[in-house]
Amino acid sequence: MRVILFDIDGTLLWSDGAGRRAMEGALVKTFGTAGDSAYRYDGKTDPQIARELMVGEGFSEEHVDSHLTQLLDSYLARLREAVSEEASRPHLFAGVPELMDALEARSDVLMGLLTGNIHDGARVKLSAAGLNPDRFAFGAFGSDHHHRPELPAIARQRASSIAQREIRASRMLIIGDTPADVYCGQGIGARAMAVATGRYSRAELAACAPASVFEDLSDTEAVLAAIDRVTSDDPDTVASHA
């Protein structure tokens, strides 16, 4: 079984900063400041963003953590409002629907999400872009752990539970648009495919040494061939669950 894990922002869709605006509004409401305006959100989890920005403003991690639920509730309310506006409605990148259709048609592929978005935020963005979140069998989210490199192991555990057998990490492919997406699976031996539809160029992503890199996902046959090549060099499973 091949496990294909998609990042969301900059990989599947573009929301024109709706998530950032929602987070900034929630930070101001909860802490009185949105933090450093030059801070980069891409490649990070929602809780990580809040912690780093607010610690940078002088708040303790304990104080930030104690207000995190309040912050994220406020963020979700603002995100739902932001993506409902026609001018900032998220849109899917070229090739995404076709690639998903092709992967869904295969019996040897399990599709999931691996994203810094919290679970409910991921669903809001995907739904607003016209992509049913339930097309993904499972996911690992920023609400599961604030540290992105912890998410691949969570995704592997959930994929193994669905497949009812242990999935080799080398059969897992993370598709994302940032260096963080490329690097996050290395701890467990998962591979990565980079796509330059976010804020990083193809050259910048190639410098991170992903298994493959594309300008976008529009060439379905080429992307599928790369997926097969990257995930086909190991046996399907190492053991079945009892």
Secondary structure, DSSP 8 states (H G I E B T S, - for coil): -EEEEE--BTTTEE-TTHHHHHHHHHHHHHHS----TT---TTS-HHHHHHHHHHHTT--HHHHHHTHHHHHHHHHHHHHHHHHSGGG--EE-TTHHHHHHHHHT-TTEEEEEE-SS-HHHHHHHHHHTT--GGGSSEEE-TTT-SSGGGHHHHHHHHHHHHHTEEE-GGGEEEEESSHHHHHTTTTTT-EEEEETTSSS-HHHHHTT--SEEES-S--HHHHHHHHHHHH-SS-SEEEE--
